Amino acid sequence: MMALEPEYIDGDGFIVEVIRTARRKTADIRVEDGMVSVVVPNGVPLERVDSILNDKRRWIKEKINLHREANPVDAKQFVSGEAFSYLGRNYRLKVLTGEFHPVRLVQGRLTVSMPWGGEHPHMVRNALVRWYKQRAEQKLLEKVKRYALIVGVEPNSVGIKGFKSRWGSCSAQGCIDFNWKIIMAPNRCVDYVVVHELCHIKQHDHSPTFWKAVEQIIPDYIACKEWLRVNGVNLDV
């Protein structure tokens, strides 16, 4: 369990999330989805974190550039006024210029503050992805806890991942992973995906027995499934 809330520092061209934990003895730098985070033991001063990042700066920027080349910002501009979906509802983005502050949902707007304002759209995107992943973890864990009691199962673990073509998965050991992008779908569709994976703990196939179990909890699951089939490609940042 993480001991402290994440901190954020300016990495000179990228924002770094600093995560402190009692579980690690050494620092671990991660670049995922173009976002940079460093996991460090509790008590490590920010000056030491800066030194660690400076030593790996070239490697970090290479990883970020590779991600940007593979995922060019084209469909969205990541500017103030642009709409982004959360649980099926659109919220307007507001990009402020100033000290970095993570994305927050304030008075019906997704607000983020960047030292460079909107000059670097990929940085705004990264901040949004961080926010979506955090909200996905919070909401999906809440829903799993609620529906697991109804289904009558208990997953061994619940994780958040970036799947390319699925909304969730359930291993034979009862370990469930969800695609963080599902949090952009309507709330009912999110419920369906959660129930779908929980039912796989009992029935690890898509037999009539499995779908009957899903239907008992989500009677309109076919409509949810169809909505995701038609609209799922648009659930992206």
C-alpha positions as CSV (number, residue, x, y, z in Angstrom):
1,M,0.0,0.0,0.0
2,M,1.3,3.4,-0.9
3,A,2.3,5.5,2.1
4,L,1.8,9.0,0.8
5,E,-0.1,10.8,-1.9
6,P,1.9,11.3,-5.2
7,E,4.0,14.4,-5.7
8,Y,4.7,16.0,-9.0
9,I,7.9,17.7,-10.2
10,D,8.8,19.5,-13.4
11,G,11.2,17.3,-15.3
12,D,12.0,20.1,-17.9
13,G,9.9,19.0,-20.8
14,F,7.9,16.4,-18.9
15,I,6.0,16.0,-15.6
16,V,7.2,13.4,-13.2
17,E,4.9,11.7,-10.7
18,V,6.8,10.8,-7.5
19,I,5.3,7.9,-5.6
20,R,6.7,7.1,-2.2
21,T,6.4,3.6,-0.7
22,A,7.8,1.6,2.1
23,R,8.0,-1.5,-0.2
24,R,11.0,-0.4,-2.2
25,K,14.7,0.0,-1.2
26,T,15.8,1.6,-4.5
27,A,14.2,4.0,-7.0
28,D,12.3,2.7,-10.1
29,I,11.6,5.0,-13.1
30,R,8.7,4.0,-15.3
31,V,7.6,5.5,-18.6
32,E,4.1,4.2,-19.5
33,D,1.7,5.7,-22.1
34,G,4.2,8.6,-22.4
35,M,3.9,9.4,-18.7
36,V,6.9,9.4,-16.3
37,S,6.7,8.2,-12.7
38,V,9.4,7.3,-10.2
39,V,8.8,5.1,-7.3
40,V,11.1,5.8,-4.3
41,P,11.4,4.7,-0.7
42,N,9.8,6.9,1.9
43,G,12.0,9.7,3.1
44,V,14.1,10.2,-0.1
45,P,14.4,14.0,-0.6
46,L,13.3,15.6,-3.9
47,E,16.9,16.7,-4.5
48,R,17.9,13.0,-4.7
49,V,14.9,12.3,-7.0
50,D,16.1,15.1,-9.3
51,S,19.5,13.6,-9.4
52,I,18.1,10.2,-10.3
53,L,16.0,11.7,-13.1
54,N,18.9,13.7,-14.5
55,D,21.0,10.5,-14.8
56,K,18.2,8.9,-16.8
57,R,17.0,12.0,-18.7
58,R,18.2,10.8,-22.2
59,W,16.5,7.4,-21.7
60,I,13.3,9.0,-20.5
61,K,13.1,11.4,-23.4
62,E,13.8,8.6,-25.9
63,K,10.9,6.6,-24.4
64,I,8.6,9.6,-24.5
65,N,9.5,10.3,-28.1
66,L,8.9,6.7,-29.1
67,H,5.4,6.9,-27.6
68,R,4.6,10.2,-29.3
69,E,5.7,8.8,-32.6
70,A,3.5,5.8,-32.2
71,N,0.5,7.8,-30.8
72,P,0.5,11.2,-32.6
73,V,-1.9,13.8,-31.3
74,D,-4.3,14.3,-34.1
75,A,-7.8,13.3,-33.3
76,K,-7.9,15.7,-30.3
77,Q,-6.1,19.0,-29.8
78,F,-6.2,19.0,-26.0
79,V,-7.1,22.6,-25.7
80,S,-9.6,24.5,-23.5
81,G,-13.2,23.9,-24.6
82,E,-12.6,20.4,-25.9
83,A,-14.9,17.7,-24.6
84,F,-13.8,14.5,-22.9
85,S,-16.1,11.8,-21.7
86,Y,-16.3,10.4,-18.1
87,L,-18.9,7.8,-17.2
88,G,-20.8,8.7,-20.4
89,R,-21.0,12.4,-19.8
90,N,-18.9,15.0,-21.6
91,Y,-16.9,17.5,-19.7
92,R,-15.1,20.5,-21.1
93,L,-11.4,20.8,-20.7
94,K,-9.8,24.0,-19.2
95,V,-6.0,24.4,-19.6
96,L,-4.4,26.9,-17.3
97,T,-0.9,28.4,-17.4
98,G,1.0,28.2,-14.1
99,E,2.5,25.7,-11.6
100,F,1.6,22.1,-12.5
101,H,-1.5,20.8,-10.9
102,P,-3.0,17.4,-11.9
103,V,-6.4,17.3,-13.7
104,R,-9.3,17.9,-11.4
105,L,-13.1,17.8,-12.1
106,V,-14.2,21.2,-10.8
107,Q,-17.7,22.7,-11.4
108,G,-18.3,20.5,-14.4
109,R,-14.9,21.1,-16.0
110,L,-11.7,19.1,-16.3
111,T,-9.1,21.6,-15.2
112,V,-5.4,21.2,-15.5
113,S,-2.5,23.7,-14.9
114,M,0.7,23.5,-16.9
115,P,3.9,25.6,-16.8
116,W,3.6,25.8,-20.6
117,G,-0.2,26.1,-20.7
118,G,-1.4,24.4,-23.9
119,E,1.8,24.7,-25.8
120,H,2.5,21.0,-25.4
121,P,-0.7,19.0,-26.1
122,H,1.0,15.7,-25.4
123,M,1.6,16.9,-21.8
124,V,-2.0,17.8,-21.4
125,R,-2.9,14.3,-22.8
126,N,-0.6,12.7,-20.3
127,A,-2.2,14.6,-17.4
128,L,-5.6,13.5,-18.6
129,V,-4.6,9.8,-18.9
130,R,-3.2,9.9,-15.3
131,W,-6.6,11.3,-14.1
132,Y,-8.6,8.7,-16.0
133,K,-6.4,5.9,-14.7
134,Q,-6.8,7.1,-11.1
135,R,-10.6,7.5,-11.5
136,A,-10.8,4.1,-13.2
137,E,-9.0,2.4,-10.3
138,Q,-11.2,4.1,-7.7
139,K,-14.5,3.6,-9.4
140,L,-13.8,0.0,-10.6
141,L,-12.7,-1.1,-7.2
142,E,-15.9,0.3,-5.7
143,K,-18.0,-1.5,-8.3
144,V,-16.1,-4.8,-7.9
145,K,-16.7,-4.7,-4.2
146,R,-20.4,-4.0,-4.7
147,Y,-21.1,-6.6,-7.4
148,A,-18.8,-9.3,-6.0
149,L,-21.2,-9.7,-3.1
150,I,-24.1,-10.0,-5.6
151,V,-22.3,-12.5,-7.8
152,G,-21.1,-14.4,-4.8
153,V,-17.4,-14.4,-5.7
154,E,-14.2,-12.8,-4.5
155,P,-11.5,-11.9,-7.0
156,N,-7.9,-12.6,-6.0
157,S,-6.8,-9.2,-7.4
158,V,-8.1,-6.3,-9.4
159,G,-5.8,-4.3,-11.7
160,I,-6.0,-1.5,-14.3
161,K,-4.3,-1.9,-17.6
162,G,-4.2,-0.5,-21.1
163,F,-5.6,-3.3,-23.3
164,K,-5.7,-2.7,-27.0
165,S,-8.9,-4.6,-27.9
166,R,-10.7,-5.7,-24.7
167,W,-12.5,-4.1,-21.8
168,G,-11.4,-6.6,-19.2
169,S,-10.0,-10.1,-18.5
170,C,-10.2,-12.7,-15.8
171,S,-7.6,-15.4,-15.3
172,A,-8.2,-18.9,-14.2
173,Q,-6.9,-17.9,-10.8
174,G,-9.6,-15.2,-10.4
175,C,-7.3,-12.2,-11.1
176,I,-9.3,-9.5,-12.9
177,D,-7.9,-6.6,-15.0
178,F,-9.8,-3.8,-16.5
179,N,-9.1,-1.5,-19.4
180,W,-8.9,2.0,-17.9
181,K,-10.7,3.5,-20.9
182,I,-13.9,1.8,-19.9
183,I,-14.3,4.6,-17.4
184,M,-15.3,6.9,-20.3
185,A,-18.3,4.7,-21.1
186,P,-21.8,5.2,-19.6
187,N,-22.1,4.1,-16.0
188,R,-24.4,1.1,-17.0
189,C,-21.8,-0.2,-19.5
190,V,-19.1,0.0,-16.8
191,D,-21.4,-2.0,-14.5
192,Y,-21.8,-4.6,-17.2
193,V,-18.1,-5.0,-17.8
194,V,-17.5,-5.5,-14.1
195,V,-20.3,-8.1,-13.8
196,H,-19.0,-9.8,-16.9
197,E,-15.5,-10.3,-15.5
198,L,-16.8,-11.3,-12.0
199,C,-19.1,-14.0,-13.6
200,H,-16.1,-15.4,-15.3
201,I,-14.7,-16.4,-11.9
202,K,-17.6,-18.9,-11.7
203,Q,-17.9,-19.7,-15.4
204,H,-14.7,-19.2,-17.4
205,D,-16.4,-19.3,-20.9
206,H,-19.2,-17.6,-22.8
207,S,-21.7,-20.4,-22.6
208,P,-25.5,-19.9,-22.2
209,T,-24.9,-20.6,-18.5
210,F,-22.5,-17.7,-18.3
211,W,-24.7,-15.2,-20.1
212,K,-27.7,-16.2,-17.9
213,A,-25.6,-15.3,-14.8
214,V,-24.8,-11.9,-16.3
215,E,-28.4,-11.3,-17.3
216,Q,-29.6,-12.0,-13.8
217,I,-27.7,-9.0,-12.6
218,I,-27.6,-6.8,-15.7
219,P,-30.9,-7.5,-17.5
220,D,-30.1,-5.1,-20.3
221,Y,-26.6,-6.5,-20.8
222,I,-27.2,-7.0,-24.6
223,A,-27.8,-3.2,-25.0
224,C,-24.6,-2.5,-23.0
225,K,-22.6,-5.0,-25.1
226,E,-23.9,-3.4,-28.3
227,W,-23.2,0.1,-27.2
228,L,-19.6,-0.8,-26.5
229,R,-19.3,-2.6,-29.9
230,V,-20.5,0.5,-31.7
231,N,-19.0,3.2,-29.7
232,G,-16.0,1.6,-28.0
233,V,-13.5,2.8,-30.7
234,N,-14.3,6.4,-29.6
235,L,-13.4,5.8,-26.0
236,D,-9.8,7.1,-26.2
237,V,-7.7,10.1,-25.1
